[in-house]
Amino acid sequence: RERGPGPAALLSKTQTTIHLVPLAHTALTLGAMAPHTSFEETILEAAKAEAENAVQARSRTLAHVGAAAFSRSEHKALEPDDWRHTDQRDNITPAEVQLSKRCHGAHIETLSQEVTQVGSHYLLIHYDVPFLNAQTHTLRIKGLVDNELQLTMADLRDRPSSTQAVLMACAGTGRMSMKVRLWTHVPWGVDSFGCAKWTGCSLADVLREAGVRAGARQVIFTGADRGVEGGKVQYFQRSMTIEEAMLGHVMLVYQMNGQDLTPAHGAPLRLIVPGWYGMASVKWLTSIEVTEGGWWGYQMEAYSFRRTAEDPERVPLTSLPVRALMAPPGIPDFFSRTRVAAPGTHRVVGRAWAGAVDLDRVEFSSDGGKTWRDARLSSKNGPFGWARRCRGHLRAIVPGV
């Protein structure tokens, strides 16, 4: 159960409760899969295992940096000179402003729609947008494999494909609402989300074709975008375990909402890791390397839960948490975005998500969290998508009446 600020003054809080049902974890071999199993069937089975993984990831996180395990005073004692965080509200830097212009959030009114349009989907671009030629672009599979592969876009498009609604959100969602914010990154509000329909082929199938060797422990994904972070020139890279890569739900994607990827969204090829935070879905994908493990790059370190800057027990960010947001009723003031609504009762719609975990119910409050009622909740629009909820009892009252 988590509570968070709503997008408008009239909508002060939402409360989301998820019901976690234990699911039997099916062992997956790296070399083969059940005969006649389609990619979409594999995704459904993988979602069950990923839901278990999400519960375990949440438990590990809370055990390491949750309020009961690690306090703000303990952090101050361990890192008295921490300069990356601030508790001030009037010190937004020019660099943060520049990042907020380049990396945009979703248009929050699109929460009323089942699918987020390309132009309204949140977008985080760490470095420059590389412009790659789809006609000549290739994806290299290398490392601990029997057969190194060099796949063209035509090769990838000829493989069995699936289209999946996948909720994606940034790990920094809500940063500007925090009492102590990380100021060396994009100053996100609650709007760094999107739920698009992605089309692509199976990563696990490609790895099976390459032939994963014994001793393989890790898969490293490299994008074509290149820049400087941590004082080093680097390509954007992320990794996951071989078991995570072979689970069956990770996609090599070339279309978004039925159209070829745009350059800003990773054209011509990107990774989509359903149920995980957005940074795992590497854009402009150029290579996949299978290794014996041990690699921990900058983007892995940056996106991990740590007690201090140098924490040997750090926990990597993976699965999405439970969240719910409402499409704000009424109309906005241009500058402040404060909502203006006529007196009376307004129907409220919104979305709720929890990665691969199913939602049991969503509760709604129209009085600032004093009382809560169940909202009507629909099914998710996919195993890794979001669910629609609505409640028609929000009353806008003229002051003094």
Secondary structure, DSSP 8 states (H G I E B T S, - for coil): -EEEEEEETTEEEEEEE------------SS---TT--HHHHHHHHHHHHHHHHHHHHHHHHHHHSTTT--HHHHHHH-TT--SEE--SS---HHHHHHHHHS----GGGGGSSS--GGGS----SS------TTT-EEEEEESBSS-EEEEHHHHHTS-EEEEEEEEE-TTTTGGGSSSEE-SS----S--EEEEEEEEEEHHHHHHHH-B-TT--EEEEEEEEEEEETTEEEEEEEEEEHHHHTSS--EEEEEETTEE--GGGTTT-EEE-TTB-GGGS-SSEEEEEEESS----HHHHHTEE-SSSS-TT-EE--B---EEEEE--SEE-TTT--EE--SEEEEEEEEEE-TTS---EEEE-SSTTSS-EE-EEEEESSTBS-EEEEEEEEEE--TT-
